[in-house]
Amino acid sequence: MNITILGSGDAFGSGGRFSTCLHLAASDGTTMLVDCAATSMPALNRAGIDRNAISAILFTHFHGDHFGGLPFFVLDAQFVTRRRTPLVVAGPPGVAQRAHAALEAAFPGSATARRAFEIDYVEIAPDGPAEVAGADIEAFAMVHDDRAGPCLGYRIARDGKVFAYSGDTAWTDTLVPLARDADALLIECYTVDRKLPNHLDYETLEQHLRELTARRIILTHMSSAMLDHAGALACERAYDGMAIAL
């Protein structure tokens, strides 16, 4: 499984980064996105990615810097790439209703427009396993914003490897099983030491690092303060275009 971080930024474009969008490619050529932010179409185009080859989009929650690119992806598929194959849109319970609202808000009439491809909605919840684009998905409840959720982190298993992703969250003990023995953990780290009720700071994360047993830990969704932090860090920092080969 190969992961490309197309967008590693926060909601505000700090550091000139695109907002969250991850491209996952399996050994059999199957590809999917995890999150598709409002900035993701430029990121996909810049990377030269074949959008019609993407079989699914898996969302962690419904904030615009993770979910806002869906209407643009759907219209691109309809009018630019002329997609013919079904698209799976997966995410927390209510994903179909959220998608309908987002499409209507961005492009009125687009939610019910006739298209040459179907959109198949799949709800993911922490109470059971799921499969998306051939990958086994295990969901974990995160602590972020219930108005934009439920907010979930995922363990994604494919090709004998496990990629874990927190989505947006404050510290929660469910990060421990999320990260357990994963080949890589991508975890949000918004601030250096400023405590927020819905985001993780590096000072808190550092206190819990021994509990996170992923083989590789990479920080993402960083604010300007975190990007500008010159001190040594115990973890890697993500960047737009970063490739992770598992």
N, C-alpha and C positions, 0 to 999 in steps of 0.2 A: 504494500500500500504506500502510495506517494501522496504527500500533502503539500499543496502550495498555498501559502498565506497571501491571498490577493489583497486583503485589507486587514490591517493590524491596528487601526486607529480607534479613537473614541468617537463620540457623537459630534464633536466639534472640529474634526479635521486637524487636531493638534499635530504639529510637526509636518503638515502637508500630507498626512496619510489618509488613505481610503478607510472607510468604516468597515466593520467586520464582514469578511467573506472568505471561506476556506474552500479549496478545490481538492477533492479526494479522488484518486485514481487507483483502481484495483489492477491486479496483474492480468485480468482478462479483458482489460480495456474499459470496463464500466466506470463511469464517472458520476460524481454527485457534488453538490454544494452543501456546505453547512453554513447557514445564514446567508442572506443576500441583502445587503444594505442599500440605502438610497444611492450610494456611490458605486455600486458593484458593476453596472453596465460599462462605465469607462474602464474599470479595473479588468473586467473580462476581455474587453476589446484590446486594451493595451497588452495583455498577456497573449493575445492571439488564440484564445480558447474557442473551440468549436462548441457553441451553445447548444446546438441540436444533439450533441453527443451526451449532454448532461441529462441523466435519466431521472434525477430526483433533487429536490431542495429540502433540506432538513433544518427547521428553525428551532432555536432555543427559546425565544420569546418574541413578543410583538412590538418592540420599540423600533422606531424608524431606522436606527443605525444598525439593526440586525434584520429587519423585516421589510423595510421600505422599498427595496428594489424589486419586489415581486411584480407589481404592476408593469414596470418597465421591461422586466424579463418576459412576461407574458405577451406584451405588445410586440416586442422584438421578435418573439417566436412566431407571432401571427403575421406580421407584415414585412419583416426583414429576412429572417432565416427560413421562413415558410415551413415551419415544423410540421411533421406528419405523425410522429410517434407520441404516445402518451407521456405526460409529465406527472410525476408523483410529487405532491406538496405535502410534507409531513411536519408535524410539530405538536405542541401541547394541545390538550383538549380545547375545542373551539376554533381550530385552525381553518376550517372551511368558512365559518362565519367571518373570521377576521380577514381572510383573503378576499371574500366578497366585498366587505366594507372598504378595504384598501383599494381594490380595483375601481369601485364606484367613486371613491373620493378622488383618485388620481385621474381617471378617465371615465366619466359617466357613461354608462351603457356597456362598458367593457366586461363587466361581470357576467352578463347574460348574452354576450355576442357569440355568434356562430363562429367556430374555429375548426380547422382541419385536424386538430389534435384534442384529446381528452385531458382533463386535469383530474387526477385521482387523489383524493385527500385521505391521509392516514394520520390518525391521532396516536400520539405517543404519551405514555404515562409511566410513573415509577412503579406501578403495581404489576408489571409484566414485561416480558421481552417483546421485541418487535424486529422486523426485518425491513430494511429500506435499501434498494439498489443492490441487493445481494449481501449487504452487511448486516451483522447482528447488532442490534441497538439495545443498550440498557440505559434507562433514564434515571436521573437523580434530582430530587427537588433542591433548588437553590434558593438563596435569600436575596431578592432584588426588588421587584415591584409587582405585587399581585395584580395590579391594574393592567399589566402588560404580559400576563402569564396565564397559567402557571409558568414559572421560569425554571428551565431545566438545564442540567449538564448531561453530557452523554459519554458513555464508553462505546466506541465503534470498533467492532472486531471484524477483520477481513484479512485474508491471506495469512492466517496464523499470527497476526499482529493485533495489538490493541492501541488505539489512539483515544485519549481522554481529553475532553474539552469542557471547561467550566461554564461557558457562557458568561453572563454578568452575575456577580454575586458578592455579598459580604462573606466573611468567614463563616462557615457552617461545617459541622462535623461530617456531613455527607460528602465533603470533599475528600475525606480519607478513603472510603471505599471506591469513590470515583477514580482516584489516582492509583489504587493498589496494583502494583506490579505492571502498570501500563508501560508500553514501550516509549510513549511520549505523553506528556501532559501539557496542554496549552491552557494557561490559567490567567484570568484577568488580574491586573495589578494597577489600579487606577492612580493611586497617590503614593507618595513616599511614606509619610507618617500621619497624614490627616485622616482622622477617623470619620467614616461616613456610614450611614445605616444600610446602604444598599450597594456598596462597592468595597473591594478589598484594597488594603494598603500594604506596602512592602514590609513595613515594620511588623505588622500582625502576621503576614505570611511567613516571614523569617522565623518567627517564634514557633511556627507549626511545621517547618520544613521536614523535620525528622519523621513526622507522621505521614508524609506524602512519599510513598515508596515507588513512584514512577521512575523509570530509568533515566529519563530526561525531562526537565521542567523548563518551560519557555513562557515568558511573561508577555502578555498582550493587552490591548485596550488601555494604553498608558496615556495619562494626561501630559500636558506640557511640563509640569513640574517633575513628573517621573521620567520623561524623556531627557530632561535637562540635568537630572541627578548625576553627578560626576563620581559619586562614591562607588566602591566595588560592590558588586552584587553576586549572590550565590547562585543565581539563575541566569540563563540566556535571555536576551530581549528579542522579541519577534520584530520583523520589519516587512514591509510590503515586498512581495516577490520571494520571500524566504521559502526554500524547499526543504521538506522533511522526508527523508527516505527511511521507511521502516522495513 
